[in-house]
Amino acid sequence: MNTIAHRLFRAGQILARILGSLALLALGLFCAFGFLASFEPGNGVQWRIGYGLLGCGCLAGATAGLLRPFLPRITALGIIMGSAGLFVLAVLLLWFHVILL
């Protein structure tokens, strides 16, 4: 069953996966910026926790969406650890960018 409709459907799935992952990546980077901004005076710890959890969750979804087709044996723990590492990297890069300005 290798018809044109099947190929178009598969291409649509890949495009939707990429666009969804890019949207989650953008939201994750926004959460990294919000995490850094929550350290200003007057903000509570609930903002840090919320931005951190939402950012890690979005990056986990983006990582799973982009890597799952290429690495089918990747585990959920690997995705979670990778997304937490990406979130920490994004926070550090934003922090260094603010310091160097």
N, C-alpha and C positions, 0 to 999 in steps of 0.2 A: 504494500500500500504506500507507494511513493508518488502520490499525485501532487499536482501543483497546490491544491488546497491544503494538503498536509504540510507541505513545505512553508506555505504562507502562515499557517497556524503556528508552526514551530518558530518562525522568525518573529512573529508577534509575541510569543512567550518570552523569547530572549530579549526583545526590546523592552517589554514590560518589566522584566527582572532588572535590567540595567537602569531604567528610569526610576524604578522604585528604590533601588540601592543608592542611586545618586541623591534622591530626595532624603533618604535616611542619613546619608553621609552629611548633607548640608545641615540637617537638624542636629546631628551629633556635634558638628563644629560650632553651631550656635550654642549648644549646651556647654561646650568647653569654655566659650567666651563668658557665658552666664555664670559658670562656676568660678571663674576668676573674678568677675564683678561682684560676686556675693561676699567677697572678703572685705568690702568697703564697710566702714562703720555704720551701724544701724540695721544691718541685715542679720537675721538669725541663722542658726545652723540648719534649719529645715530647707532653706534655699540651696545650701551646699549639697545636702543629701539628695534633694530632688533633681538638681541639675546633674549631679554625678550619676545617679541611677538612670535617668532618662538618656543621658549622653552615652553611657555604656550600653544601654539597651538598643539605641539607634545604631550604634556602631556594630553591635553584634548582629543585628538584622542586615545591615549593609554587607558585612563580611560574609554572612551566610548566603546572601543573595548572589554575591559575586563569585565566591569560591566554591560553593557546593557543586555546581556543574563540572568544575575542573578537578576537584578533589572529593570524590564521592565518599571516601572513607574517613573524612574529617569528622571528629566527634564534637558533641555540643560543648564539652569542656574546652577543647581547643579553640572553638569559636569565641567562647566567653573570655578566655584568657587573652586571645588576640585582640578582642575589642577593648578590653580594659587597658591593654598596652597601647592601643591606638589613642584612647582617650587621654591617657597620661602624656603621651607624646604630643598630642594637640595642645593640652594645657601648658606643657613646658615650652613649646614653640611660641604660643601666644604670650606667655610670661616673658620670655626672652625678647620678643618683639616690643613689648611695652617698656621693658627696662632699657633697651637700646635706643628708643626714640628720645 
